[in-house]
Amino acid sequence: MASTTTADPHDPAATQSLTPARRRFVSVVLGAIGAAIAAIVGVPLAAFFALPALRRAERRWLEVGSIAEFAEGQIAKVLAKPLAAQVWPYETRQVALYVLNQGGGKFALYHIHCTHVGCPVRWNAPAGRFFSPCHGGVFDRDGRVVAGPPPRPLDRYEYKVDKGVLYAGRVYRVNEKLEFAGWHHA
Ligand code: FES
């Protein structure tokens, strides 16, 4: 009865006895196995390190609403929703902010907290002013201080429009000319 033997690819003597074609085949197979192991271990590891950063970036944006909801020239109070999925028992945290549709695809998104000591301002449409309930702070429709102790205009959100939906990002300060003057939580 004929006996058959197979070469052990891990045995150097056996490997040297392989034909060149067979050696190439063995090295291709070993390379493929190594690549598969690297992928199996490496992909979850990369995801483990990359996901928190992606989630932070995702959490940075709040969904404000369809731009069609905001009439040009009007200021509306909105409860914006974070994009990150909320898991029971956590409630979806909503963030109140004011939106001014300035026309031409431009918006001003105002932080609701007065720049004095943080009381939530209220928009009074007939007066055309934001009023702080605490110390007489008053702001115009562009957020500029017109009365009281607030040291600077209302802070604003960076924003973006994607597929007709308005999103609010980080809060920033503006100077008297309404120019960017630094991130709120720098
Ligand atoms: S908190 Fe608004 S004026 Fe003081």
Backbone and ligand atoms as CSV (ligand in chain L), in Angstrom:
chain,resi,resn,atom,element,x,y,z
A,1,MET,N,N,0.853,-1.185,0.000
A,1,MET,CA,C,0.000,0.000,0.000
A,1,MET,C,C,0.890,1.237,0.000
A,2,ALA,N,N,0.596,2.174,-0.948
A,2,ALA,CA,C,1.439,3.371,-1.091
A,2,ALA,C,C,1.176,4.332,0.034
A,3,SER,N,N,2.254,4.897,0.609
A,3,SER,CA,C,2.058,5.901,1.665
A,3,SER,C,C,2.347,7.275,1.091
A,4,THR,N,N,1.634,8.254,1.584
A,4,THR,CA,C,1.837,9.630,1.118
A,4,THR,C,C,2.357,10.464,2.261
A,5,THR,N,N,3.271,11.403,1.943
A,5,THR,CA,C,3.779,12.329,2.959
A,5,THR,C,C,3.547,13.750,2.461
A,6,THR,N,N,3.318,14.630,3.396
A,6,THR,CA,C,3.137,16.044,3.026
A,6,THR,C,C,4.197,16.859,3.720
A,7,ALA,N,N,4.668,17.895,3.012
A,7,ALA,CA,C,5.704,18.764,3.568
A,7,ALA,C,C,5.100,19.719,4.580
A,8,ASP,N,N,5.792,19.875,5.707
A,8,ASP,CA,C,5.358,20.849,6.722
A,8,ASP,C,C,5.898,22.214,6.321
A,9,PRO,N,N,5.016,23.180,6.019
A,9,PRO,CA,C,5.495,24.483,5.544
A,9,PRO,C,C,6.281,25.235,6.595
A,10,HIS,N,N,6.163,24.850,7.877
A,10,HIS,CA,C,6.917,25.535,8.944
A,10,HIS,C,C,8.285,24.900,9.176
A,11,ASP,N,N,8.526,23.783,8.537
A,11,ASP,CA,C,9.820,23.104,8.671
A,11,ASP,C,C,10.750,23.628,7.588
A,12,PRO,N,N,11.851,24.369,7.980
A,12,PRO,CA,C,12.736,24.963,6.965
A,12,PRO,C,C,13.259,23.938,5.982
A,13,ALA,N,N,13.600,22.744,6.492
A,13,ALA,CA,C,14.138,21.726,5.583
A,13,ALA,C,C,13.088,21.314,4.579
A,14,ALA,N,N,11.868,21.176,5.105
A,14,ALA,CA,C,10.789,20.769,4.218
A,14,ALA,C,C,10.494,21.866,3.217
A,15,THR,N,N,10.511,23.140,3.690
A,15,THR,CA,C,10.205,24.264,2.801
A,15,THR,C,C,11.218,24.352,1.689
A,16,GLN,N,N,12.529,24.114,2.059
A,16,GLN,CA,C,13.565,24.189,1.031
A,16,GLN,C,C,13.396,23.112,-0.016
A,17,SER,N,N,12.745,22.000,0.415
A,17,SER,CA,C,12.576,20.914,-0.553
A,17,SER,C,C,11.410,21.176,-1.484
A,18,LEU,N,N,10.632,22.270,-1.226
A,18,LEU,CA,C,9.484,22.567,-2.083
A,18,LEU,C,C,9.961,23.128,-3.407
A,19,THR,N,N,9.147,22.915,-4.412
A,19,THR,CA,C,9.459,23.516,-5.714
A,19,THR,C,C,9.232,25.019,-5.605
A,20,PRO,N,N,9.868,25.819,-6.487
A,20,PRO,CA,C,9.653,27.284,-6.435
A,20,PRO,C,C,8.182,27.649,-6.520
A,21,ALA,N,N,7.423,26.970,-7.370
A,21,ALA,CA,C,5.993,27.303,-7.516
A,21,ALA,C,C,5.259,27.057,-6.215
A,22,ARG,N,N,5.620,25.949,-5.564
A,22,ARG,CA,C,4.939,25.602,-4.325
A,22,ARG,C,C,5.336,26.574,-3.216
A,23,ARG,N,N,6.637,26.982,-3.233
A,23,ARG,CA,C,7.086,27.955,-2.217
A,23,ARG,C,C,6.321,29.271,-2.366
A,24,ARG,N,N,6.125,29.671,-3.628
A,24,ARG,CA,C,5.373,30.915,-3.868
A,24,ARG,C,C,3.960,30.772,-3.338
A,25,PHE,N,N,3.368,29.592,-3.614
A,25,PHE,CA,C,1.997,29.354,-3.160
A,25,PHE,C,C,1.918,29.423,-1.639
A,26,VAL,N,N,2.898,28.760,-0.962
A,26,VAL,CA,C,2.895,28.758,0.512
A,26,VAL,C,C,3.069,30.170,1.034
A,27,SER,N,N,3.972,30.956,0.413
A,27,SER,CA,C,4.190,32.299,0.943
A,27,SER,C,C,2.972,33.182,0.697
A,28,VAL,N,N,2.265,32.957,-0.437
A,28,VAL,CA,C,1.042,33.740,-0.689
A,28,VAL,C,C,-0.012,33.404,0.347
A,29,VAL,N,N,-0.148,32.094,0.634
A,29,VAL,CA,C,-1.162,31.681,1.622
A,29,VAL,C,C,-0.828,32.258,2.992
A,30,LEU,N,N,0.474,32.149,3.386
A,30,LEU,CA,C,0.857,32.688,4.696
A,30,LEU,C,C,0.645,34.200,4.751
A,31,GLY,N,N,0.944,34.885,3.643
A,31,GLY,CA,C,0.730,36.338,3.596
A,31,GLY,C,C,-0.737,36.676,3.745
A,32,ALA,N,N,-1.603,35.907,3.076
A,32,ALA,CA,C,-3.047,36.166,3.155
A,32,ALA,C,C,-3.551,35.948,4.574
A,33,ILE,N,N,-3.045,34.869,5.226
A,33,ILE,CA,C,-3.460,34.602,6.612
A,33,ILE,C,C,-3.017,35.752,7.517
A,34,GLY,N,N,-1.769,36.224,7.308
A,34,GLY,CA,C,-1.270,37.341,8.123
A,34,GLY,C,C,-2.113,38.583,7.920
A,35,ALA,N,N,-2.493,38.867,6.660
A,35,ALA,CA,C,-3.300,40.061,6.375
A,35,ALA,C,C,-4.670,39.935,7.026
A,36,ALA,N,N,-5.236,38.697,6.974
A,36,ALA,CA,C,-6.555,38.499,7.571
A,36,ALA,C,C,-6.500,38.715,9.076
A,37,ILE,N,N,-5.436,38.181,9.725
A,37,ILE,CA,C,-5.301,38.360,11.179
A,37,ILE,C,C,-5.142,39.852,11.511
A,38,ALA,N,N,-4.330,40.551,10.708
A,38,ALA,CA,C,-4.119,41.980,10.954
A,38,ALA,C,C,-5.442,42.733,10.825
A,39,ALA,N,N,-6.262,42.334,9.830
A,39,ALA,CA,C,-7.546,43.014,9.641
A,39,ALA,C,C,-8.487,42.726,10.803
A,40,ILE,N,N,-8.502,41.434,11.233
A,40,ILE,CA,C,-9.415,41.040,12.317
A,40,ILE,C,C,-9.069,41.787,13.594
A,41,VAL,N,N,-7.770,41.926,13.869
A,41,VAL,CA,C,-7.347,42.600,15.100
A,41,VAL,C,C,-7.323,44.112,14.915
A,42,GLY,N,N,-6.865,44.540,13.732
A,42,GLY,CA,C,-6.621,45.973,13.526
A,42,GLY,C,C,-7.876,46.793,13.351
A,43,VAL,N,N,-8.880,46.271,12.644
A,43,VAL,CA,C,-10.075,47.072,12.359
A,43,VAL,C,C,-10.816,47.425,13.657
A,44,PRO,N,N,-11.094,46.426,14.537
A,44,PRO,CA,C,-11.751,46.807,15.801
A,44,PRO,C,C,-10.906,47.761,16.635
A,45,LEU,N,N,-9.571,47.576,16.615
A,45,LEU,CA,C,-8.704,48.479,17.394
A,45,LEU,C,C,-8.798,49.901,16.862
A,46,ALA,N,N,-8.740,50.022,15.527
A,46,ALA,CA,C,-8.838,51.359,14.922
A,46,ALA,C,C,-10.185,51.973,15.245
A,47,ALA,N,N,-11.255,51.159,15.175
A,47,ALA,CA,C,-12.593,51.667,15.486
A,47,ALA,C,C,-12.677,52.111,16.946
A,48,PHE,N,N,-12.020,51.308,17.833
A,48,PHE,CA,C,-12.047,51.628,19.269
A,48,PHE,C,C,-11.467,53.019,19.513
A,49,PHE,N,N,-10.369,53.329,18.810
A,49,PHE,CA,C,-9.733,54.635,19.031
A,49,PHE,C,C,-10.413,55.752,18.239
A,50,ALA,N,N,-10.984,55.424,17.086
A,50,ALA,CA,C,-11.555,56.485,16.236
A,50,ALA,C,C,-12.985,56.846,16.637
A,51,LEU,N,N,-13.763,55.869,17.143
A,51,LEU,CA,C,-15.179,56.129,17.394
A,51,LEU,C,C,-15.446,57.250,18.394
A,52,PRO,N,N,-14.709,57.309,19.531
A,52,PRO,CA,C,-14.988,58.411,20.462
A,52,PRO,C,C,-14.850,59.773,19.805
A,53,ALA,N,N,-13.820,59.916,18.945
A,53,ALA,CA,C,-13.636,61.208,18.270
A,53,ALA,C,C,-14.798,61.468,17.311
A,54,LEU,N,N,-15.231,60.399,16.591
A,54,LEU,CA,C,-16.351,60.568,15.674
A,54,LEU,C,C,-17.621,60.918,16.430
A,55,ARG,N,N,-17.801,60.233,17.597
A,55,ARG,CA,C,-19.009,60.508,18.371
A,55,ARG,C,C,-19.007,61.938,18.891
A,56,ARG,N,N,-17.791,62.394,19.335
A,56,ARG,CA,C,-17.698,63.777,19.819
A,56,ARG,C,C,-18.076,64.736,18.697
A,57,ALA,N,N,-17.564,64.457,17.487
A,57,ALA,CA,C,-17.863,65.326,16.353
A,57,ALA,C,C,-19.357,65.303,16.057
A,58,GLU,N,N,-19.967,64.112,16.181
A,58,GLU,CA,C,-21.387,63.985,15.913
A,58,GLU,C,C,-22.181,64.764,16.963
A,59,ARG,N,N,-21.766,64.648,18.246
A,59,ARG,CA,C,-22.488,65.314,19.322
A,59,ARG,C,C,-22.398,66.827,19.215
A,60,ARG,N,N,-21.396,67.282,18.488
A,60,ARG,CA,C,-21.189,68.715,18.398
A,60,ARG,C,C,-22.385,69.407,17.745
A,61,TRP,N,N,-23.140,68.702,16.926
A,61,TRP,CA,C,-24.211,69.329,16.183
A,61,TRP,C,C,-25.579,69.040,16.786
A,62,LEU,N,N,-26.407,70.082,16.802
A,62,LEU,CA,C,-27.789,69.959,17.250
A,62,LEU,C,C,-28.681,70.158,16.028
A,63,GLU,N,N,-29.725,69.352,15.939
A,63,GLU,CA,C,-30.669,69.541,14.832
A,63,GLU,C,C,-31.657,70.627,15.218
A,64,VAL,N,N,-31.648,71.700,14.459
A,64,VAL,CA,C,-32.502,72.851,14.776
A,64,VAL,C,C,-33.849,72.730,14.069
A,65,GLY,N,N,-33.856,72.282,12.827
A,65,GLY,CA,C,-35.115,72.105,12.096
A,65,GLY,C,C,-34.952,72.452,10.634
A,66,SER,N,N,-36.022,72.209,9.892
A,66,SER,CA,C,-36.014,72.519,8.461
A,66,SER,C,C,-35.939,74.032,8.275
A,67,ILE,N,N,-35.128,74.483,7.323
A,67,ILE,CA,C,-35.010,75.938,7.121
A,67,ILE,C,C,-36.340,76.529,6.647
A,68,ALA,N,N,-37.214,75.676,6.081
A,68,ALA,CA,C,-38.517,76.172,5.626
A,68,ALA,C,C,-39.362,76.663,6.801
A,69,GLU,N,N,-39.028,76.216,8.014
A,69,GLU,CA,C,-39.818,76.623,9.193
A,69,GLU,C,C,-39.512,78.051,9.630
A,70,PHE,N,N,-38.420,78.626,9.111
A,70,PHE,CA,C,-37.992,79.927,9.614
A,70,PHE,C,C,-38.242,81.011,8.574
A,71,ALA,N,N,-39.250,81.829,8.856
A,71,ALA,CA,C,-39.594,82.905,7.918
A,71,ALA,C,C,-38.489,83.955,7.914
A,72,GLU,N,N,-38.235,84.472,6.727
A,72,GLU,CA,C,-37.167,85.473,6.586
A,72,GLU,C,C,-37.473,86.709,7.431
A,73,GLY,N,N,-36.464,87.166,8.145
A,73,GLY,CA,C,-36.611,88.368,8.965
A,73,GLY,C,C,-37.217,88.110,10.335
A,74,GLN,N,N,-37.651,86.871,10.602
A,74,GLN,CA,C,-38.297,86.555,11.875
A,74,GLN,C,C,-37.321,85.888,12.837
A,75,ILE,N,N,-37.603,86.076,14.131
A,75,ILE,CA,C,-36.810,85.405,15.161
A,75,ILE,C,C,-37.708,84.379,15.841
A,76,ALA,N,N,-37.232,83.156,15.933
A,76,ALA,CA,C,-38.031,82.066,16.516
A,76,ALA,C,C,-37.224,81.348,17.592
A,77,LYS,N,N,-37.915,81.000,18.663
A,77,LYS,CA,C,-37.278,80.179,19.707
A,77,LYS,C,C,-37.459,78.709,19.325
A,78,VAL,N,N,-36.386,77.939,19.467
A,78,VAL,CA,C,-36.391,76.542,19.017
A,78,VAL,C,C,-35.797,75.665,20.108
A,79,LEU,N,N,-36.325,74.443,20.216
A,79,LEU,CA,C,-35.688,73.431,21.058
A,79,LEU,C,C,-34.914,72.499,20.131
A,80,ALA,N,N,-33.614,72.655,20.106
A,80,ALA,CA,C,-32.781,71.863,19.203
A,80,ALA,C,C,-32.426,70.534,19.860
A,81,LYS,N,N,-32.295,69.498,19.001
A,81,LYS,CA,C,-32.031,68.141,19.505
A,81,LYS,C,C,-30.622,67.695,19.136
A,82,PRO,N,N,-29.928,67.060,20.081
A,82,PRO,CA,C,-28.604,66.524,19.725
A,82,PRO,C,C,-28.726,65.392,18.715
A,83,LEU,N,N,-27.707,65.237,17.881
A,83,LEU,CA,C,-27.743,64.172,16.878
A,83,LEU,C,C,-27.439,62.802,17.468
A,84,ALA,N,N,-26.602,62.769,18.506
A,84,ALA,CA,C,-26.218,61.485,19.088
A,84,ALA,C,C,-27.447,60.785,19.643
A,85,ALA,N,N,-27.544,59.482,19.381
A,85,ALA,CA,C,-28.693,58.722,19.863
A,85,ALA,C,C,-28.680,58.678,21.383
A,86,GLN,N,N,-29.830,58.892,21.974
A,86,GLN,CA,C,-29.955,58.825,23.426
A,86,GLN,C,C,-30.471,57.443,23.804
A,87,VAL,N,N,-29.949,56.924,24.887
A,87,VAL,CA,C,-30.312,55.572,25.302
A,87,VAL,C,C,-31.066,55.652,26.625
A,88,TRP,N,N,-32.186,54.910,26.685
A,88,TRP,CA,C,-32.964,54.870,27.915
A,88,TRP,C,C,-32.046,54.503,29.074
A,89,PRO,N,N,-32.133,55.071,30.270
A,89,PRO,CA,C,-33.210,55.965,30.713
A,89,PRO,C,C,-32.903,57.439,30.514
A,90,TYR,N,N,-31.890,57.770,29.705
A,90,TYR,CA,C,-31.572,59.175,29.521
A,90,TYR,C,C,-32.620,59.832,28.628
A,91,GLU,N,N,-33.018,61.022,29.004
A,91,GLU,CA,C,-33.961,61.746,28.164
A,91,GLU,C,C,-33.178,62.499,27.102
A,92,THR,N,N,-33.831,62.732,26.000
A,92,THR,CA,C,-33.185,63.520,24.963
A,92,THR,C,C,-33.025,64.957,25.475
A,93,ARG,N,N,-31.792,65.379,25.543
A,93,ARG,CA,C,-31.508,66.726,26.036
A,93,ARG,C,C,-31.810,67.707,24.913
A,94,GLN,N,N,-32.663,68.653,25.187
A,94,GLN,CA,C,-32.963,69.651,24.172
A,94,GLN,C,C,-32.367,70.977,24.588
A,95,VAL,N,N,-31.970,71.739,23.603
A,95,VAL,CA,C,-31.280,72.993,23.877
A,95,VAL,C,C,-32.081,74.139,23.272
A,96,ALA,N,N,-32.495,75.065,24.125
A,96,ALA,CA,C,-33.260,76.213,23.628
A,96,ALA,C,C,-32.304,77.245,23.023
A,97,LEU,N,N,-32.673,77.732,21.863
A,97,LEU,CA,C,-31.880,78.794,21.229
A,97,LEU,C,C,-32.811,79.618,20.341
A,98,TYR,N,N,-32.313,80.768,19.915
A,98,TYR,CA,C,-33.094,81.626,19.018
A,98,TYR,C,C,-32.477,81.610,17.625
A,99,VAL,N,N,-33.359,81.579,16.636
A,99,VAL,CA,C,-32.919,81.578,15.235
A,99,VAL,C,C,-33.452,82.834,14.546
A,100,LEU,N,N,-32.559,83.553,13.897
A,100,LEU,CA,C,-32.966,84.663,13.030
A,100,LEU,C,C,-32.614,84.284,11.594
A,101,ASN,N,N,-33.632,84.206,10.745
A,101,ASN,CA,C,-33.390,83.986,9.319
A,101,ASN,C,C,-33.077,85.344,8.702
A,102,GLN,N,N,-31.826,85.556,8.349
A,102,GLN,CA,C,-31.399,86.863,7.839
A,102,GLN,C,C,-31.637,87.015,6.336
A,103,GLY,N,N,-32.093,85.946,5.686
A,103,GLY,CA,C,-32.315,86.002,4.248
A,103,GLY,C,C,-31.056,85.612,3.489
A,104,GLY,N,N,-31.238,85.238,2.248
A,104,GLY,CA,C,-30.096,84.861,1.410
A,104,GLY,C,C,-29.378,83.627,1.913
A,105,GLY,N,N,-30.088,82.774,2.637
A,105,GLY,CA,C,-29.458,81.549,3.144
A,105,GLY,C,C,-28.610,81.775,4.387
A,106,LYS,N,N,-28.684,82.989,4.971
A,106,LYS,CA,C,-27.899,83.268,6.174
A,106,LYS,C,C,-28.785,83.258,7.406
A,107,PHE,N,N,-28.186,82.800,8.497
A,107,PHE,CA,C,-28.909,82.716,9.765
A,107,PHE,C,C,-28.018,83.247,10.888
A,108,ALA,N,N,-28.662,83.715,11.950
A,108,ALA,CA,C,-27.960,83.992,13.205
A,108,ALA,C,C,-28.646,83.119,14.247
A,109,LEU,N,N,-27.851,82.307,14.941
A,109,LEU,CA,C,-28.397,81.428,15.981
A,109,LEU,C,C,-27.865,81.917,17.315
A,110,TYR,N,N,-28.754,82.409,18.165
A,110,TYR,CA,C,-28.333,83.041,19.412
A,110,TYR,C,C,-28.387,82.061,20.584
A,111,HIS,N,N,-27.325,82.102,21.363
A,111,HIS,CA,C,-27.295,81.408,22.651
A,111,HIS,C,C,-28.330,82.077,23.526
A,112,ILE,N,N,-29.075,81.283,24.264
A,112,ILE,CA,C,-30.195,81.866,25.002
A,112,ILE,C,C,-29.745,82.584,26.283
A,113,HIS,N,N,-28.526,82.316,26.721
A,113,HIS,CA,C,-28.091,82.880,28.000
A,113,HIS,C,C,-27.494,84.268,27.837
A,114,CYS,N,N,-27.990,85.167,28.662
A,114,CYS,CA,C,-27.493,86.540,28.693
A,114,CYS,C,C,-25.989,86.533,28.989
A,115,THR,N,N,-25.296,87.461,28.368
A,115,THR,CA,C,-23.842,87.491,28.535
A,115,THR,C,C,-23.411,88.173,29.835
A,116,HIS,N,N,-24.393,88.573,30.667
A,116,HIS,CA,C,-24.020,89.128,31.972
A,116,HIS,C,C,-23.722,87.966,32.906
A,117,VAL,N,N,-24.758,87.387,33.510
A,117,VAL,CA,C,-24.500,86.208,34.352
A,117,VAL,C,C,-25.348,85.011,33.928
A,118,GLY,N,N,-25.877,85.050,32.725
A,118,GLY,CA,C,-26.436,83.823,32.158
A,118,GLY,C,C,-27.924,83.607,32.253
A,119,CYS,N,N,-28.705,84.581,32.705
A,119,CYS,CA,C,-30.154,84.353,32.723
A,119,CYS,C,C,-30.661,84.166,31.291
A,120,PRO,N,N,-31.677,83.317,31.109
A,120,PRO,CA,C,-32.171,83.072,29.739
A,120,PRO,C,C,-32.944,84.289,29.207
A,121,VAL,N,N,-32.527,84.805,28.081
A,121,VAL,CA,C,-33.200,85.985,27.527
A,121,VAL,C,C,-34.489,85.578,26.836
A,122,ARG,N,N,-35.410,86.557,26.716
A,122,ARG,CA,C,-36.681,86.305,26.016
A,122,ARG,C,C,-36.818,87.301,24.878
A,123,TRP,N,N,-37.248,86.791,23.743
A,123,TRP,CA,C,-37.461,87.655,22.580
A,123,TRP,C,C,-38.859,88.258,22.661
A,124,ASN,N,N,-38.929,89.583,22.525
A,124,ASN,CA,C,-40.208,90.275,22.508
A,124,ASN,C,C,-40.363,90.875,21.104
A,125,ALA,N,N,-41.192,90.224,20.278
A,125,ALA,CA,C,-41.290,90.632,18.869
A,125,ALA,C,C,-41.815,92.054,18.705
A,126,PRO,N,N,-42.906,92.448,19.425
A,126,PRO,CA,C,-43.401,93.829,19.224
A,126,PRO,C,C,-42.341,94.871,19.570
A,127,ALA,N,N,-41.547,94.603,20.606
A,127,ALA,CA,C,-40.503,95.564,20.993
A,127,ALA,C,C,-39.255,95.414,20.122
A,128,GLY,N,N,-39.127,94.262,19.473
A,128,GLY,CA,C,-37.929,94.026,18.655
A,128,GLY,C,C,-36.678,93.923,19.510
A,129,ARG,N,N,-36.822,93.369,20.709
A,129,ARG,CA,C,-35.705,93.299,21.649
A,129,ARG,C,C,-35.692,91.942,22.374
A,130,PHE,N,N,-34.486,91.532,22.763
A,130,PHE,CA,C,-34.336,90.429,23.713
A,130,PHE,C,C,-34.199,91.071,25.095
A,131,PHE,N,N,-34.954,90.563,26.063
A,131,PHE,CA,C,-34.872,91.085,27.431
A,131,PHE,C,C,-34.329,90.009,28.359
A,132,SER,N,N,-33.364,90.414,29.165
A,132,SER,CA,C,-32.883,89.522,30.222
A,132,SER,C,C,-33.765,89.738,31.446
A,133,PRO,N,N,-34.227,88.684,32.092
A,133,PRO,CA,C,-35.149,88.850,33.220
A,133,PRO,C,C,-34.453,89.268,34.514
A,134,CYS,N,N,-33.135,89.348,34.511
A,134,CYS,CA,C,-32.438,89.505,35.798
A,134,CYS,C,C,-32.034,90.929,36.160
A,135,HIS,N,N,-31.299,91.618,35.315
A,135,HIS,CA,C,-30.729,92.908,35.737
A,135,HIS,C,C,-30.949,93.993,34.699
A,136,GLY,N,N,-31.997,93.848,33.910
A,136,GLY,CA,C,-32.312,94.913,32.953
A,136,GLY,C,C,-31.507,94.864,31.667
A,137,GLY,N,N,-30.864,93.777,31.393
A,137,GLY,CA,C,-30.104,93.665,30.144
A,137,GLY,C,C,-31.052,93.601,28.941
A,138,VAL,N,N,-30.741,94.367,27.897
A,138,VAL,CA,C,-31.574,94.384,26.688
A,138,VAL,C,C,-30.656,94.287,25.470
A,139,PHE,N,N,-31.092,93.510,24.479
A,139,PHE,CA,C,-30.307,93.302,23.241
A,139,PHE,C,C,-31.216,93.565,22.048
A,140,ASP,N,N,-30.644,94.063,20.962
A,140,ASP,CA,C,-31.461,94.255,19.761
A,140,ASP,C,C,-31.557,92.946,18.972
A,141,ARG,N,N,-32.200,93.005,17.807
A,141,ARG,CA,C,-32.458,91.772,17.055
A,141,ARG,C,C,-31.175,91.125,16.518
A,142,ASP,N,N,-30.081,91.902,16.477
A,142,ASP,CA,C,-28.793,91.328,16.066
A,142,ASP,C,C,-27.971,90.865,17.266
A,143,GLY,N,N,-28.568,91.009,18.458
A,143,GLY,CA,C,-27.883,90.554,19.668
A,143,GLY,C,C,-26.997,91.609,20.305
A,144,ARG,N,N,-26.995,92.829,19.768
A,144,ARG,CA,C,-26.160,93.890,20.366
A,144,ARG,C,C,-26.791,94.392,21.652
A,145,VAL,N,N,-25.925,94.749,22.598
A,145,VAL,CA,C,-26.414,95.279,23.875
A,145,VAL,C,C,-26.960,96.693,23.647
A,146,VAL,N,N,-28.199,96.921,24.113
A,146,VAL,CA,C,-28.745,98.286,24.026
A,146,VAL,C,C,-29.022,98.854,25.413
A,147,ALA,N,N,-28.999,98.031,26.441
A,147,ALA,CA,C,-29.204,98.545,27.800
A,147,ALA,C,C,-28.735,97.502,28.811
A,148,GLY,N,N,-28.377,98.002,30.008
A,148,GLY,CA,C,-28.045,97.109,31.110
A,148,GLY,C,C,-26.584,96.707,31.138
A,149,PRO,N,N,-26.268,95.792,32.049
A,149,PRO,CA,C,-24.864,95.462,32.309
A,149,PRO,C,C,-24.199,94.405,31.416
A,150,PRO,N,N,-24.885,93.746,30.482
A,150,PRO,CA,C,-24.176,92.707,29.699
A,150,PRO,C,C,-22.919,93.285,29.035
A,151,PRO,N,N,-21.818,92.577,29.135
A,151,PRO,CA,C,-20.553,93.107,28.626
A,151,PRO,C,C,-20.341,92.937,27.126
A,152,ARG,N,N,-21.163,92.142,26.479
A,152,ARG,CA,C,-20.961,91.894,25.042
A,152,ARG,C,C,-22.277,91.409,24.435
A,153,PRO,N,N,-22.356,91.408,23.110
A,153,PRO,CA,C,-23.577,90.917,22.443
A,153,PRO,C,C,-23.871,89.465,22.814
A,154,LEU,N,N,-25.082,89.033,22.453
A,154,LEU,CA,C,-25.443,87.626,22.680
A,154,LEU,C,C,-24.460,86.718,21.944
A,155,ASP,N,N,-24.088,85.645,22.608
A,155,ASP,CA,C,-23.236,84.657,21.962
A,155,ASP,C,C,-24.042,83.934,20.872
A,156,ARG,N,N,-23.316,83.326,19.960
A,156,ARG,CA,C,-23.969,82.683,18.807
A,156,ARG,C,C,-23.480,81.254,18.618
A,157,TYR,N,N,-24.240,80.508,17.852
A,157,TYR,CA,C,-23.828,79.149,17.464
A,157,TYR,C,C,-23.269,79.193,16.043
A,158,GLU,N,N,-22.200,78.462,15.813
A,158,GLU,CA,C,-21.856,78.184,14.425
A,158,GLU,C,C,-23.007,77.345,13.870
A,159,TYR,N,N,-23.217,77.385,12.574
A,159,TYR,CA,C,-24.317,76.598,12.014
A,159,TYR,C,C,-23.958,76.063,10.639
A,160,LYS,N,N,-24.734,75.110,10.210
A,160,LYS,CA,C,-24.603,74.589,8.843
A,160,LYS,C,C,-25.994,74.185,8.379
A,161,VAL,N,N,-26.160,74.162,7.069
A,161,VAL,CA,C,-27.414,73.693,6.471
A,161,VAL,C,C,-27.072,72.493,5.614
A,162,ASP,N,N,-27.737,71.386,5.872
A,162,ASP,CA,C,-27.483,70.165,5.115
A,162,ASP,C,C,-28.822,69.571,4.683
A,163,LYS,N,N,-29.009,69.465,3.383
A,163,LYS,CA,C,-30.267,68.924,2.816
A,163,LYS,C,C,-31.488,69.655,3.379
A,164,GLY,N,N,-31.373,70.956,3.477
A,164,GLY,CA,C,-32.519,71.764,3.907
A,164,GLY,C,C,-32.743,71.783,5.407
A,165,VAL,N,N,-31.842,71.171,6.175
A,165,VAL,CA,C,-31.993,71.153,7.632
A,165,VAL,C,C,-30.898,72.014,8.257
A,166,LEU,N,N,-31.316,72.805,9.243
A,166,LEU,CA,C,-30.386,73.706,9.930
A,166,LEU,C,C,-29.826,73.003,11.171
A,167,TYR,N,N,-28.510,73.087,11.338
A,167,TYR,CA,C,-27.845,72.482,12.498
A,167,TYR,C,C,-27.039,73.554,13.234
A,168,ALA,N,N,-27.030,73.438,14.568
A,168,ALA,CA,C,-26.243,74.357,15.400
A,168,ALA,C,C,-25.046,73.615,15.959
A,169,GLY,N,N,-23.888,74.286,15.945
A,169,GLY,CA,C,-22.667,73.653,16.448
A,169,GLY,C,C,-22.184,74.307,17.729
A,170,ARG,N,N,-20.912,74.704,17.740
A,170,ARG,CA,C,-20.340,75.288,18.956
A,170,ARG,C,C,-20.790,76.733,19.140
A,171,VAL,N,N,-20.725,77.161,20.400
A,171,VAL,CA,C,-21.119,78.534,20.737
A,171,VAL,C,C,-19.875,79.411,20.710
A,172,TYR,N,N,-20.023,80.612,20.161
A,172,TYR,CA,C,-18.888,81.535,20.141
A,172,TYR,C,C,-19.325,82.941,20.546
A,173,ARG,N,N,-18.343,83.708,20.956
A,173,ARG,CA,C,-18.581,85.098,21.349
A,173,ARG,C,C,-18.379,86.002,20.135
A,174,VAL,N,N,-19.042,87.134,20.156
A,174,VAL,CA,C,-18.809,88.141,19.117
A,174,VAL,C,C,-18.497,89.476,19.790
A,175,ASN,N,N,-17.780,90.334,19.053
A,175,ASN,CA,C,-17.497,91.675,19.582
A,175,ASN,C,C,-18.620,92.641,19.165
A,176,GLU,N,N,-18.444,93.926,19.447
A,176,GLU,CA,C,-19.495,94.913,19.157
A,176,GLU,C,C,-19.802,94.993,17.662
A,177,LYS,N,N,-18.809,94.613,16.846
A,177,LYS,CA,C,-19.051,94.607,15.383
A,177,LYS,C,C,-19.645,93.277,14.925
A,178,LEU,N,N,-19.988,92.435,15.887
A,178,LEU,CA,C,-20.562,91.112,15.614
A,178,LEU,C,C,-19.580,90.200,14.887
A,179,GLU,N,N,-18.297,90.434,15.127
A,179,GLU,CA,C,-17.259,89.573,14.560
A,179,GLU,C,C,-16.879,88.501,15.574
A,180,PHE,N,N,-16.438,87.377,15.040
A,180,PHE,CA,C,-16.022,86.268,15.891
A,180,PHE,C,C,-14.966,86.739,16.918
A,181,ALA,N,N,-15.183,86.373,18.190
A,181,ALA,CA,C,-14.247,86.837,19.240
A,181,ALA,C,C,-13.840,85.683,20.162
A,182,GLY,N,N,-13.978,84.447,19.689
A,182,GLY,CA,C,-13.517,83.297,20.479
A,182,GLY,C,C,-14.644,82.341,20.809
A,183,TRP,N,N,-14.254,81.084,20.974
A,183,TRP,CA,C,-15.257,80.069,21.314
A,183,TRP,C,C,-15.715,80.258,22.744
A,184,HIS,N,N,-16.964,79.924,22.984
A,184,HIS,CA,C,-17.563,80.162,24.299
A,184,HIS,C,C,-16.896,79.342,25.391
A,185,HIS,N,N,-16.606,78.061,25.093
A,185,HIS,CA,C,-16.000,77.189,26.110
A,185,HIS,C,C,-14.556,76.901,25.732
A,186,ALA,N,N,-13.817,77.920,25.366
A,186,ALA,CA,C,-12.421,77.725,24.950
A,186,ALA,C,C,-11.575,77.315,26.123
L,1,FES,S1,S,-28.097,88.200,33.561
L,1,FES,FE1,FE,-28.833,89.492,31.993
L,1,FES,S2,S,-28.563,91.480,32.729
L,1,FES,FE2,FE,-27.783,90.185,34.295
